[in-house]
C-alpha cells in the first residue's frame, strides 16, 4: 500500500503558545547556567543531551537544540522559526 503525503492527516506536535529557549551555541557562562538548570529541572533531559547518539545527530545535521523555556529560566525565550504564537 502506497501512502502519499497529501493523503495523510496533520497532527499538531507543538503548542504554539509554548516558550522555547535555544541551548545550542551559548557562551560559556550561559551554558553553565543552562546546564545547572537542566540538571535541576529535568534530569532525564540532561541524560538525553549527554547521549552520544543525540550529539552525533546534532553534529551531522548542524542542528540547534531548543527546549522548553521553563526548564532554563535564566535563558531568554525565543519563538521557533516558522511558528506563529
Secondary structure, DSSP 4 states (H G I P E B T S, - for coil): ----GGGS-----S-TT--EEE-TT--HHHHHHHHHHHHHH-HHHHHHHH-HHHHHHHHHTT---EEEGGG-TTSPPBPPTT---
